[in-house]
Amino acid sequence: MITRETDYAIRAILGLSQSHGGGGVVPASALAESMGIPYRFLRTLSRKLVTAQLVVSKRGNGGGLALARAPHAISLLDVMRAVAPASMILNRCLQTPEACSRSGHCPVHHHLGRLQGKLETMLDELHFDQF
């Protein structure tokens, strides 16, 4: 499930992608307002995006946020992993097989694993230059 935090992160990257051609640096307050993200939430969220090297933060006059890479080099999967990696896992047994005593012989486990792989592949193929 896409969490609110992930939704806001996707919006932030989308907003920065849309302004990427015009110099790229967007004041955080302007980004928050234009993308419908609470400003305080964006400030906290931006730290995760900076740590994941998706966004750079510039301080001072003319400062704000900018993409660390071109929009074609950032996928939905990148953003989701940066913000809430656990929210992408279909079932805990896929992330931690020892969490379930049946994962080694469960008839559903294999199919969930295939589905998980397809989901990640599809999200990795969606880049922000496509939106």
C-alpha positions as CSV (number, residue, x, y, z in Angstrom):
1,M,0.0,0.0,0.0
2,I,1.2,3.5,-0.8
3,T,1.5,5.4,2.4
4,R,0.7,9.1,2.8
5,E,4.4,9.7,3.1
6,T,5.2,7.9,-0.1
7,D,2.4,9.8,-1.9
8,Y,3.9,13.1,-0.7
9,A,7.4,11.9,-1.8
10,I,6.1,11.0,-5.3
11,R,4.4,14.4,-5.5
12,A,7.6,16.2,-4.4
13,I,9.7,14.4,-7.0
14,L,7.1,15.0,-9.6
15,G,7.0,18.8,-8.8
16,L,10.8,18.9,-8.9
17,S,10.8,17.0,-12.2
18,Q,8.4,19.5,-13.8
19,S,10.7,22.4,-12.9
20,H,13.9,20.5,-13.7
21,G,14.4,22.3,-17.0
22,G,14.1,25.8,-15.5
23,G,17.2,25.6,-13.3
24,G,15.8,23.0,-10.9
25,V,16.0,24.7,-7.5
26,V,12.5,25.2,-6.0
27,P,11.9,26.8,-2.6
28,A,10.5,24.2,-0.3
29,S,7.5,26.4,0.6
30,A,6.6,26.8,-3.1
31,L,7.0,23.1,-3.7
32,A,4.8,22.2,-0.7
33,E,2.1,24.7,-1.8
34,S,2.1,23.7,-5.5
35,M,2.0,19.9,-4.8
36,G,-0.4,20.0,-1.8
37,I,2.1,18.7,0.7
38,P,2.2,20.1,4.3
39,Y,5.3,22.2,4.6
40,R,6.5,20.5,7.8
41,F,6.0,17.1,6.3
42,L,8.0,18.1,3.2
43,R,10.9,19.2,5.4
44,T,11.0,15.9,7.2
45,L,10.5,14.0,3.9
46,S,13.2,15.9,2.1
47,R,15.8,14.5,4.5
48,K,15.0,11.0,3.4
49,L,15.1,12.0,-0.3
50,V,18.5,13.7,0.2
51,T,19.8,10.6,2.0
52,A,18.6,8.4,-0.9
53,Q,20.4,10.8,-3.3
54,L,17.3,11.6,-5.1
55,V,17.2,15.3,-4.1
56,V,19.8,17.9,-3.1
57,S,19.0,20.6,-0.6
58,K,20.5,24.1,-1.1
59,R,20.6,26.6,1.7
60,G,20.6,30.4,1.7
61,N,19.4,32.9,-0.8
62,G,18.0,31.1,-3.8
63,G,18.0,27.9,-1.9
64,G,15.5,25.1,-1.9
65,L,15.3,21.6,-3.3
66,A,16.4,20.2,-6.6
67,L,16.7,16.8,-8.2
68,A,20.0,15.1,-7.7
69,R,19.5,13.2,-11.0
70,A,17.6,13.8,-14.2
71,P,13.9,12.8,-14.1
72,H,14.6,9.9,-16.5
73,A,17.0,8.5,-14.0
74,I,14.5,8.4,-11.1
75,S,11.9,5.7,-10.9
76,L,8.8,5.2,-8.8
77,L,10.6,2.3,-7.2
78,D,13.5,4.6,-6.2
79,V,11.2,6.9,-4.4
80,M,9.2,4.2,-2.7
81,R,12.3,2.4,-1.5
82,A,13.7,5.7,-0.2
83,V,10.7,6.6,1.9
84,A,8.9,3.4,3.0
85,P,10.6,0.3,1.8
86,A,8.5,-2.0,4.0
87,S,5.3,-0.8,2.4
88,M,6.3,-2.4,-0.9
89,I,6.5,-5.9,0.5
90,L,3.5,-8.0,-0.3
91,N,4.1,-10.3,2.7
92,R,6.6,-10.3,5.5
93,C,7.8,-13.8,4.4
94,L,9.2,-12.3,1.3
95,Q,11.4,-9.9,3.2
96,T,12.3,-12.2,6.1
97,P,11.7,-15.9,5.3
98,E,12.4,-16.9,8.9
99,A,9.4,-14.8,10.0
100,C,7.1,-17.6,8.8
101,S,7.8,-21.3,9.6
102,R,5.9,-22.3,6.4
103,S,7.8,-20.1,3.9
104,G,10.0,-23.0,2.8
105,H,7.1,-25.2,1.8
106,C,4.2,-22.8,1.5
107,P,2.4,-23.2,-1.9
108,V,1.7,-19.5,-1.9
109,H,5.2,-18.2,-1.1
110,H,6.6,-18.9,-4.5
111,H,3.8,-17.1,-6.3
112,L,4.0,-14.1,-4.0
113,G,7.7,-13.9,-4.7
114,R,7.0,-13.8,-8.5
115,L,4.3,-11.2,-8.0
116,Q,6.7,-9.1,-5.9
117,G,9.3,-9.3,-8.6
118,K,6.9,-8.2,-11.3
119,L,5.7,-5.3,-9.1
120,E,9.2,-4.1,-8.5
121,T,10.1,-4.4,-12.2
122,M,7.0,-2.4,-13.3
123,L,7.7,0.3,-10.7
124,D,11.3,0.5,-11.8
125,E,10.3,1.0,-15.4
126,L,8.2,4.1,-14.5
127,H,10.4,7.2,-14.6
128,F,9.5,10.8,-13.8
129,D,10.2,12.0,-17.3
130,Q,7.2,9.9,-18.4
131,F,4.7,11.9,-16.3
